[in-house]
């Protein structure tokens, strides 16, 4: 009945502990931010490192392809097929990774495939995805620690690429035999944007979006790192892969700080806020609940403003330090690197946790 679905192959990821996330190092994170020309707050979402235990699971060897999505849409004729996917179906580009796929469509595909195969199919959690990418050695990139621009299908020298067939590069494979975890199309995970356990930065509740991993053909190699979290602005080139689990143990959320809702803001808090509006001389940033702060552009260094693209696009994430609370007025500043370093270094050491 189906032509492509049964081509999905799975790789088994063994049970055990692995290091989820990254340890904070001011020197290393500043070097990354400078090298990739991005704000450092986009990187500190990766800290700290926690030892996580995962039960064994299976993950699809490649991203879900156009052919596999064609089977899905054929069996669900009332669904609207995105223009790019329809075009690739018409051109018989069945081995391309399917894009663009919304988070909701990816979940619907998982539900449908569960019925077709008679097994529970799901999106990978962040820990499952990251363990699949890091392999047994804890690799910075799926293939190893070398920043090799020739392996993944990414933007190089400012020149964007376009999606390639899955498994086009035999080197772009993790220790566990999982292909294309870096570049090509970025991948939905089942996890939402929350601070990792023992990261005491408070996140704006308006930043509660599903996390994407892996980077794309139009992004630089930074997003291809095994620990990099993304998703606030999904690319056109957004797809997914799937997992099979024997139980629900891997779905628990012990690795995140979950008790931030409806908390009171206090002096000294560090908040990852969402830029809500941009004025001529200030930006307004959502903190938590119904709280906002205005930050004067005069107080933000020029090079930081440039990293944020001169704030031409709102909805970006910015790290703030609460200096004073007066009723419902919150006086915040952009923290210095020294303040960020002191704050992150004061977090408790992460222990071993079972995800």
C-alpha positions, 0 to 999 in steps of 0.5 A, a space after each residue: 500500500 505504501 511505497 516509501 514508509 517501509 524504507 525507514 531504518 532505525 539505529 539503536 541507541 543503547 541505555 546509559 549515561 551521557 553528558 547533556 549540555 555544556 559546562 560554562 567557560 567564559 573563554 570558550 563561550 566568548 570565542 564561540 560568540 566572536 567566531 560565529 558572530 552571534 549574541 552570547 545569550 543564544 549560546 548560554 542556553 546550552 549550559 550547564 552539562 548534566 549527566 543524564 541516564 536514558 533507556 535504550 531507544 531507536 532513532 531513524 537513520 535519516 530525516 523523514 523524506 519527501 517520499 515518506 511524506 508523500 505516503 502520509 499525505 496520500 493516506 490523509 487526503 484532507 491535509 494541505 500539502 506545503 508548496 515545496 513538498 508538493 513540488 518535490 513530489 511532482 519532481 520525484 525528489 523522493 530522497 530529499 528530506 521533507 521541508 517545510 514541516 510544521 511542528 504540528 504536522 510532524 506530530 501528526 505524522 508520528 501518530 499516523 506512523 504509529 498506527 501504520 507500524 503498530 508501534 509507538 512513534 514519536 519525535 526525539 526529545 532533546 536528550 535523545 537527539 543530543 545523545 544520538 549526535 554526540 555518540 560514544 565520544 561526546 562529539 562536538 559535531 556528529 562526525 567528531 570534534 573537528 569543525 569541518 565545513 566540507 562535511 555538512 550541507 551548510 552555508 559556507 563563506 556567506 553562500 547558502 546551499 540547498 537541501 540534498 538527498 539524505 545520506 549524500 555525505 557518508 562522513 556526516 554520520 554519528 558514532 551510532 550510525 545516524 546520518 545528517 544530524 548536522 546541516 541540510 534541514 533542521 529537526 523538530 524535537 519533542 522538547 520545549 525551550 526551558 533552562 536546563 537543570 541548575 541553570 538559574 536564568 529565568 526564561 520569558 514564558 513567551 519563549 516557550 517554543 519547541 526546540 529545533 536541532 541540527 542546523 540547515 543548508 542556509 545557516 552557518 556551522 554553529 547550528 550544526 553543533 551537537 549541543 546547539 539549541 534553536 527554534 525561535 525562528 524556524 527556517 523554511 528548511 525545517 524537517 524531522 526524524 522519529 524515534 521508537 521507545 520501549 517505555 515512557 521513561 525518556 519523556 520525563 523532564 528532570 533535566 529542566 528548571 520547570 518551576 518558573 511560572 508566576 514567580 516574582 521578579 527580584 533584584 539580581 535575577 538574570 532573565 532571558 527576555 523576548 524583545 517585544 517592540 523596538 523604539 527609536 531610543 529603546 527596546 521593550 522586552 517581555 520578562 515573565 507573566 505580564 512584566 516588561 522592561 524598557 532598555 535604553 539603546 544608549 546603554 547597549 554597546 554598539 557591537 552588541 546592537 550589531 550582533 542583534 542586527 540593529 534590532 530590525 527584527 523583534 521576538 529575539 532573545 536578550 539576557 537582562 539583569 534586574 537592577 531594581 524593582 519598584 512596584 511593577 517597574 523593573 529596571 534592567 540592564 544588559 549584563 557584562 560578560 563578567 556579571 554573566 560569568 559570576 552568575 553562571 559560575 555560582 550555579 550548583 554543580 550538576 549531579 547525575 540525573 535520570 531523564 
